[in-house]
């Protein structure tokens, strides 16, 4: 007769009070946010820097994504304000990759979504609200050599071939 471990048989023998403890230990839990203690919730109406592209700070900690749904009656400005309030609640001081116009998933609603971040080091522009416009120069990648960009000149076309002489090439 072989001895096998039977978890359900152990539960029958255990007192009923241990069942909730066993279930709690076997349930999956979400990992703790490593930045939750580092960046606590900020007060309502805190200063927030808003970028429509990537932020112009050197280092930041990503805190996640904020998402708000609003009715059209609320208006885009107030809906964006709700997104900023959500970012303050989550401890962010930067809200980036925010669309210029809200998404319209339904006829009566709109959605704003943005990435949340907090600066690692205080910079000179901290605490000022900014709505940056992406400029074309920032979107172009820098050349690999670091020097001035020289245009490529086209290769000249080869000269047109002449037809052979009627006399067979004899002169």
Rosetta blueprint (number, residue, H / E / L):
1 X L
2 X L
3 X L
4 X L
5 X L
6 X L
7 X H
8 X H
9 X H
10 X H
11 X H
12 X H
13 X H
14 X L
15 X L
16 X L
17 X H
18 X H
19 X H
20 X H
21 X H
22 X H
23 X H
24 X H
25 X H
26 X H
27 X L
28 X L
29 X L
30 X L
31 X L
32 X L
33 X L
34 X L
35 X L
36 X L
37 X L
38 X L
39 X L
40 X L
41 X L
42 X L
43 X L
44 X L
45 X L
46 X L
47 X L
48 X L
49 X E
50 X E
51 X E
52 X L
53 X L
54 X L
55 X L
56 X L
57 X L
58 X L
59 X L
60 X E
61 X E
62 X E
63 X E
64 X E
65 X E
66 X E
67 X E
68 X E
69 X E
70 X E
71 X E
72 X L
73 X L
74 X L
75 X L
76 X H
77 X H
78 X H
79 X H
80 X H
81 X H
82 X H
83 X H
84 X H
85 X H
86 X H
87 X H
88 X H
89 X H
90 X L
91 X L
92 X L
93 X L
94 X E
95 X E
96 X E
97 X L
98 X L
99 X L
100 X L
101 X L
102 X L
103 X E
104 X E
105 X E
106 X E
107 X L
108 X L
109 X E
110 X E
111 X E
112 X E
113 X E
114 X E
115 X E
116 X E
117 X E
118 X E
119 X E
120 X L
121 X L
122 X L
123 X L
124 X L
125 X L
126 X L
127 X L
128 X L
129 X L
130 X L
131 X E
132 X E
133 X L
134 X L
135 X L
136 X H
137 X H
138 X H
139 X H
140 X L
141 X L
142 X L
143 X L
144 X L
145 X L
146 X L
147 X L
148 X L
149 X L
150 X L
151 X L
152 X L
153 X L
154 X L
155 X L
156 X L
157 X L
158 X L
159 X L
160 X L
161 X L
162 X L
163 X L
164 X L
165 X L
166 X L
167 X L
168 X L
169 X L
170 X L
171 X L
